[in-house]
Amino acid sequence: MALDTYLSLIMLVPIVGAGLIVLIQQLKKYLAKIKICADCVNHALANIVALGVFLLGIISVFSDNWRIYLGLNSGSLMEYGMIQAVMVTIFSFLVWMAVLFSVSYMKGKEGLGYYYALILTLLTGLSAVTMANNFITLFIGWEMFALSAYVLVAFDRVKRGAVEASLKYFIMSTAGSMLVLLATALTYGYFGSVSYAVLGTFVAINSKVVGLIVALFITGFAVTAAMLFLNAWLPDAHSSAPSTISALLSGIVVKAGAFGMYRTLHSAYPDFVAAGVVLSWLGILTMIEGNFLVFSQFRRKDIVDFKRILAYSTTVHLGYIILGIGTNTMLGVQASVFHILTHSIGKGSLFLLSGTLIAAVGSRDIRDMTGIGRRSPFIGIILTIGLLSLGGIPITAGFISKLMVVLATFNGAGPIGNSIALVIFAIINSLLALGGYLYILKIMLFDEPVAKADEKVKIPIFQMVSLTILAVVILLFGFWPNGILQAIVGIV
């Protein structure tokens, strides 16, 4: 199947949609003269494009014929198999939820067309990273989604700190990208190729040069993945960006860093076993740091920022994803992909909900949201489902994915003593994270409301629809995970 066939269905759909939305934005004044609401057209078009990519992805997940139809020649710059289908579906689903939420959330905002165009460009870049079969194509897609993310973080540029947060993100992410580019250059100089398939044929090459190349790749990707000590950009970007963008940053953008590590260790350098052991322990240390930062937020006297807490919590869950990748097993990769899915949905729902909460109370301080779940049963339900899923409580999707990571770690993280230690640390960190989520539930659901108990919270219909879909999916995967697990088991 020719390269153009697939690109026309996946790559070109969002990027062409982005171009059309920008064009409509440019013609806004002329459309107003003929009684056409440009913003309404942009809302509709963005939802149609995002939903279209999601449907293409989910059909290809469950249809062998569609994957064959969408597949690419091995000599092309991209490839499309089960893991690509699953990742594209995850990315496009959360993008669609954010776009649907934006219909009311972004109502009346200036530059709406550019906002949607950047989101669709972000999706295009993430899809390119997922489907790349070499480091050059991956880097091009990487820069495409990164440039979109920088601008989206500063979209509310009149908000205090938004531009500063975007600049911090830009500086740190660019430094990481340069490390990836340097590693790519060294790979080509040493092996004469940057193709995953070619690199994967070199057996048991554990030289110092290969160690340096892998270390550069891991460090570069770790910046976007918000790993240990490389996540200084994370809380500022999440708290300053619109809540829809925070959901995308935490739900899918940081996952691109983890996917880059997967490509490095499992596709390009599968025989460099030592890197997997190191990565597993880096995942544990990342969890510990994330939990420490979450609990440190609760002790702050100035502002206990709900979005910053959610941002630091993302670091904990990236630790689980990285731990699964580091096991160097098929089950570990499958567990990591499933945790990418469950965390994207759970954290995406909470970040979108934060937009509703902030609009209701006029503050990001969790103390101003005290008892808000009692004022709005809908908020209480969504909050409970999202937090309990992230905490790994049974009957939620998060429980299944965390259990898979723990089992993969026990069965494939090297010597038995090492595996047991990793499992113990993973469980302890999971319990610590759960304690933080339960504390948030106590404040928002059980404490006496700050406002009058009979003061209801008004939630726009599109926000309710988006949040409801996410909550239903969390419970669906918790009660009946077999359908998606059958697809994920086939990715490796």
N, C-alpha and C positions, 0 to 999 in steps of 0.2 A: 504494500500500500504506500503510495507516495506521501512524502512529507506534507505537501500542501493539503491533502485530505484532512489530516488531523488538525493542522493549524487552522484551517477554515472553520472547524467545528469548535475548538476550544480556545486557541490562542487569539484568533481574529475576532471572535464574538465579543469578548469584553473590551478589547482595544478599539474595535470599530464603534462599539457602543459608547465608549468614552469620548471618541471623536465627535459623534453625533450630539452628545450631551453638551460638549463645549460649543459646538456650532449653535445649538438652541440657545445657550446662554448668551452668545454674542448677538443673536438676533432677537433678544428679549424685548427690546423697545419696539421693534417692527411688529413682532407678534402681538404685543399689547394693543397696537393700533387696529388689528383685525380681530380683537376680542379673543385671543388665544392666551391662556395662562401658561407661560413658559415653565414656571416652577412645577406646575401640575404635570406637564409633559415629561419633565426631567424625573420627577418622582416615579411616574409610570414606566418610563423607559429603563431606568436603573433597576427597578424591580424585575422587569421582564428579562433583562440581560442576566442578572444574577441568578434568577430562577432557571433560566435556560441552561446556563453552565452547570448548575447543580443537577438538573435532570439528566444532562448528558453524562455527568459523572456517575450518578447512581444507577443509570441503566447499564453503563459499562461495568460496574461492580458486579452486577448480578446476571450479566449476559456475556457468555463467551464469544458469541458472534460479534457483538458490538466491540469487544476488545480487539478482536481480529480486524474488524473494519477500521477501527481507530488506530491500529498498530502502525508502527513506522519501520522502515528498512533499517537493518542493523548498521548500515553505513551512514545513516543520517546523523544529525546533531542531537536528536532526541529519541526517546523510547517510551513505550506505553504498555505497562503490564498491570498486574493487580495492585501493587503498592502505589503506582501512580494514580490509578483509578480511585483508590480509597482516599489518598491524600487530597486530590483535586476535589473530591466530593466533600470532604471535611471543610476545606478552605472555602469553597463556593457556598456551602450551606450557611456558615457563619456570616459570610459577606451578605448573603440574602437576608438573614435575620437582622443584621445591622442596618441594611438599606430599608427594610420594612419598618423598623423602629424609627428610622430617620424621617419618615413621612410626616410624623407629628413633632418629633424631637427637633428637627431642623426647620420647622415652619417659620417663615418670615426672615430667615437668615440670609445675609448677602452672600453672593458667590456660590449658590447652591449647585449650579452646573459644574463648577470646578471641583467642588467637594465630591460629587458622585463620580466625576471623571477620574479623580485621583484614586478613589476606592477601586474602581474597575481596573485601573492601571496596576494598582497593588496586587489585585487578583491575578492579572496576567503575568506579572513578575514571579509571584509565588508558584504559579503553574509551571513556568519555565524552569525554575529551580528544581521542582519535583520531577519534571520529565527529562531533564538534561542527562545525557549519557557521557559527558566529559566535563572537566572542570572549567573550560572556557565558557561553554554555554551556561553552566551554573552561575558563573560570575556575572554574565550579562543579565540574566534574570534577577540575580541578587541586587545589582545596582538599580534595576528598574523598580523593584518593590521598595528598596531602601529610600530612593529619592522621593517616592510618593509618600512614604511614612514620615519623612522629615517634615514635609509641607503640611501633612494632615495633623501632626502634633501641634503645629503653630497655627492651625486654621483659625482658632479664636485668638488672633494676634493682639486684640485689645485686652485680653485677659492677662492679669499680672503673672509673669513667669512663663507664659506660653512660648515666647520666642527664645528665652534663655534655655528652657527645657529642650526645645528643638535643636538648638545649637549644641548643647551637651550631647544629645543623642547623635547628632551629625558627626561631631569630633570623634567620639568613641567608636561609633560604627564604621567610620571611614578608616580609622586605625586598624580595626579588625579586618576590614575588606582588603587593606594593603597587605596584611599578613597572609590572607588567603591568596592574593595575587602573587606574592613572593613565593609561596609554597607551590603554586601552579607553575611558575617559571622554573623553579628548581626541579619539579617533577619532569617537565619537558626536557630540561638540560640533562638530567640523569638517565631517564628512560627513553627519551625520544618520542614520547606520546603523553597525552593528557586524557585518553579514553579510559573509562573504568574497565571495559572489557579487556583491553590490552594490558593495563596495569595489573589486573587480577590474575594474569597468567604467570607473572614472576613469582616463583615459589620461594618461601622462607628467606626473604632478603631482609635481614635484621641489622643492616649496617648503620653506622652513626648518621650517615646522610639521610637514610630513610627515616630514622628516628627524629631528626631535625625537621624533615618535611612534614611528618605526621603531627609533630608538636606545633608547628606553625599553623597547620590546618585547624587543629583542635582549638588553639588559642583564638584564632580569627573567628571561627564559628561560635566560640563560647561567649563573645561579646553580645551577639544578637540573642543567644540562648540565655543570657543573663546568669551565667554561671558564677562560681565563687570569685568574689572581689572584682568582677567585671560588670556588675549590674548597677553602677552608680546612676546611669541614665534612666533606669527603669521607673523608679517612683516618681520622679519629676515629670517624665513623659506621660505616664498614665494619669497622674492627677491633673495635669495642665491640658491635656487633649480633651476634645468632646468625648462623652462617655461611649459613644458608638465606636470611636477610634480606639479608645482604651480597650474595648472588647476585642477588637481585631488585633491590637498589639499583643495582648496577653493570650488570646485564643489561637492565633495562627502565625503571627510574625515571628515570635520567639521560637516557634516550633521549626521554622526554617533553619535556625542554627542547629537544632538537634538533628534535623534531616541531613544537613551537611556533614555532621559527624558520622551518621550512618553510612553515607556514601563513601566517606574516607576509610572507615574501618571495615565495612562489609563488602564494598564493591571494589575500591581501588587497592587497598592494602589488607586483604583478609588474612594474610599470614603473619602480620605484625601483632602477635598475641599480647605482648607486654602492654600495648596501648590500651587494650580492653580492660585489663586489671586496674591500670591507673585511672581510666575513665570511670570505672565503677566506684572507686573511692572518692573521686572528685564529685560524683553524683551525691554520695553520702554527705560530704562536706558542704555541698551546695544546699542540701536540705537543712543541715544544722544552722548554717548562716541565715537561711530564709526564715526559719522558726525564731531564731534570736531577734531578727529585725522586726518580725511581726509583733512579738511580745514587747519589744522596746517601744513600739508605737502606742501600746495601751498605757504606758507609763508617762507619756508626754503631757505636759501641763498646758501648752499653748493650743494645739489642735490635734485631736485624734482623728486623722484623715482616713475616712473609709476607703477611698480609692488607693491610698498609699498602702494600707493594710492588704488589700486585694493584690496590689502589685507585688509586694514582698512574698505573699502567699504563692504567687506564680513561680517564684524561685524554688520553693519547696517542691512543687510538682514537676518542674523541669529536672530536678534531681532524680525523681523516679524514672522519668523518660530516659535520662542519660544512663542511669543504673542499668536499665533493661538493655540498652544498646551495648553497654560495656561487657555484658555477659558473653558476648560472641556466640550466641546460640540463636536458632530460629525462633524458639519460644520467647527469648528476650526481645527480639525485634518485633514480633507480633504483639507482645505485651506493651511495648513502648508505643506502637501505633494505636492500640486500643486506648491507652492512657492519653495519647494526644487527642483522640476523639472525645473521651469523657471529660477531660479537663477543658477542652475548647468549648464544649456545650455548657458545662457547669460554670466556668469562670465567665464565659460570654454572657450568660444569663444574669450573673451578679453585676457585671460592669454595666450592662444595659439597665438593670434595675437601679444602679446607683444614679443614673441620669434622672430617673423618675423620682428618686428620693431627694436628690439635690434640688430639683425643681419644686418639690413639695415643702421642704423646710428652709430652702435658701442657704444651705451650708453643706460642706463636706464633712463636718465634725460629727462623729458617731454619737456624741453626747446630745446633739440636737435632734437626733433621730430616735431617741429613747421612746420605746413603746409604740413606734409607728406601725408595727405589725398588728397591734390591737385596734388602731384607727382604721386600718385597711386590711381585711382578711386576705385579699388577693396578694398584697405585698407580703404578708406573713407566710402564705403558702409558697410563693416563689422563692422567698428568702430561705425557708426551711429546706425545700427540695435542693436548691443549689448548694447550700452550705453542707448539708448532710452527704450529698454526693461527693463533694470535695473532701469531706472527712472520711469517706470510705465506709459509710454505714450500709449494711445489707439492704437489699431491694432497690438500691440506686446503682447507676452505671459505674460510679467511682469505685465501689466495692469490688466489682469484677476485675477492673483493670489493675487496681492495686494488688489484688490477690495474684493475678497473673505475673506481675513484676516480681513479687516475693518468691513465687514458685520458680520462675526462671532464674532468679539470683541463686537460690538454693541449689539448683541443678546444674548450673553452668558458669559459676564465677571463679573457677580455678580450684585449688585445694579445698577440701571440705572445711577446714578451720576458717579459711578466708571467707567461704560462702556463708557459714553460720554467723560470723561477725557482721557481714554485710546485711544479712537478714535481720539480725537483732537491731542494728542501727536503723534500718528502714522502718521496722515496726515501731520503735521508740519515737522516731520523727513523725510517723503517721499519727500516733496518739497525741503528741504535742500539738500538731496541726489541728486535730480534732478538738482539743481543748480550746484553742483560739476561736474556732468556728462556733463552738457552744457558748463561749463568752459573748460573741456578737449576737447570737440568738437570744441570750438572756437579756441583753440591753434592749434590743429592738422588738422583742416579742413578749417578754414577761415583765419587764420593769414598767412602772407607771408612766404613761405618756406625758411628754413635756407639755403638749397642747391639750386642750379639752378633749375628753374621751369621745365626745359626740361630734367632733370636728372631722369630717371625712376627707380622705385624700382623693382628688380627682385624677384619674389616669386616662389619657387619650386612648382611643380604641386601637390604633395601630400598635401602640406600645403594649397593650394588653395581649393582642394577637401574637406578637413576636415572642413575648415572655411565656405565654401559654404553650406555644409550640415547643420551645426549648425545654420547659418543665416536663411536658408529656414525653419528649424524646428521652430525657434522663430516666424517667420511670420505666419507659418501654424497654430500654437497654438493660435496666436493672432486673426487670421481671422476665424478659425474654431476650437474652443476649445471643442466643444461638444463631439467629439470622446473620447478624453482622460478624460474629466470630467465625462463621464458616467462610466468609469472604476474607477476613483478616488472616486466617490460617493458610490461605492460599497465596499469600504475598511473597513468601520466600521459598 
